[in-house]
């Protein structure tokens, strides 16, 4: 069972980094809202190459993450994106919402809720995976614009059930 949890944690961490939503209600800086929109589109289309490029474009070199006790860095996040691309057959739903924003000078903390569902290979079997998570992303203002420095999972849940439906992307 523990072996099957790593792909789940990888997916949750990756999804949190790529969370996106309509940000105007919370005063999210435009550049951050636009970055989230790009991540959301790449995630919905299950495009690991686009996601990988966005991770590099919008993360600081010293990016860190912490989801369910799994700590990571920028290079681990890129590997997570690649693994996710291999695992996910089809994204069925990705509903995202920014639930809070706190700006303190050159730092912006964005709280994001994601509810999603996808069909993918887990433990060698096709599964319908439903996930719900809440994360807090810390962005910093750099000379190159806003960059994500840290992503922290606040809560997460995931359910899986065997899936035998039609194949296809």
N, C-alpha and C positions, 0 to 999 in steps of 0.2 A: 504494500500500500504506500509506504513512504516513497518508493521509487516513482510511483505515479504522481506524487505531489509536486515534484520538481517541475514537470512541464506545466502544471497548473499555476505554480508560483511564477514561473517565467512569463506565462501569458498574462497574469494579473499585473505584474510589474510593467510589462510592455504596454498593456492597455492603459494603465494609469498615466504613463508618460505621454501617451497619445490621446488623452482625454480632450474633448472639445465641446464647445457649446456656444449658444448666444450669450455674449458677455456684457452687453450694454447695461443691463439692469444693475450690475454690481460695480461699474466703473473700472472694469479691467482695461489696462492700457491697450490701445488698438493693435499694436505690434504683437502682443501676447495673444489676443483674441484671434488675429489672423494666423498665427502659428498653430494654435489649437485647431482651427478650421482645416488647415492643410493636413495635420495629423489625422483628423477625423476622416477626411476623404480617403487618405491612403489606407487607413485601417478598414474602412467600409469596403474598399475595393480589394482588400487583402493583397497589398502591393509591398512585399518586404523590401524591395530595392528602394522604392520611394521613402518608406519608413526609415530605412537605414540612413539615407541621405539627410532626411529631416532631423534625425537624432544628432548627426554630426553638425548640421547647420545651427540647431537651436540649443545645444548643450555646451556647458563650459568644459574645458579639458579635465577639470577635477570633479565632474559630475559624480554624485553618489545617490544610491537608492537604498531603501529599507522596506521590505514587504514580508510580513510574517516571519521576521528574524533573518531573512535572506538579505545580506548586504551586497551591494554591487557597485560597479564603477562604469564609466563610459563604455569601455570595451566589452564588459559583460552585457551591457544593455544592447549593444550592437549584435552580439551573439544571440541574445534573447529574441531580437527581431527576426534573425535568420531562422532560428528554431521555430518560432511561431509560424513563419511562412511555410515551413515543411509540415507542420502539424495541422493547420487550418485548411479545410477543404472549401468551406463556404461560410461567409459571415452572413447570418440571417438578420441580425439586429444589432445596432450599436446606438443606444440612447444615452446622451451625455448632457450634463448640466453643470455649469459653474454655480456653486451654492454659496460661495463667499470669496471676498477679495479684501486683503489688507495691504496697503502700500505704506512703507516706512522708508522715505528717502529713496535710495537706490535699490531697494528690495521690495518685491511683491510676492505675497503668499496667496496662492489660488487654491481653494478647496473645490474638488471636482467629484461629482457622483456619476458613476457609469453603470448602466444596466445593459447587458449584451447577451447574445446567443449566437453560437456558431456550431458547425458540424466539423468534426476533426478526428484525427487518429490519436488515440490515447491508450497506452498499454497494448498496442497492436490491434485495437478494435475501433470501429467507427462509433463515435459518441455524439450525442446532442448535449452540448455544454451550455449551461445558463449561469451567468455570473452577475454579481452585484458588488460594487466596491465604492469606497470613499477614500480619496487620497488628498494630500496637501503637497503642492508643488511650490518650491521656492525659486523664484526668478531673480536675477540680478541685472542691473543696468550696466552694460559695458560700453566701450567705445564702438563696438560692432553692433550695438542694440541690446535688446533684452535676451538673456540666455538662461536656460534652466540649470540650476546648480544642484538641487536635491529634490527627490520625490519620495514621499513617505506614505505608506499605506496606513490608513486609520482604521478601516474595517473592510472585511471582504468575506464573501461567501460564494460557493460554487457548487452546483449540482450537475451530475452527469447521468445519462441514461443511454442504453444501447440504441443505436440508430441504424435502421436498415433501409431507409428511403433511397430515392434515386441519386445516383452519383452525378457529379458535375460541379463546375465552378461557377 
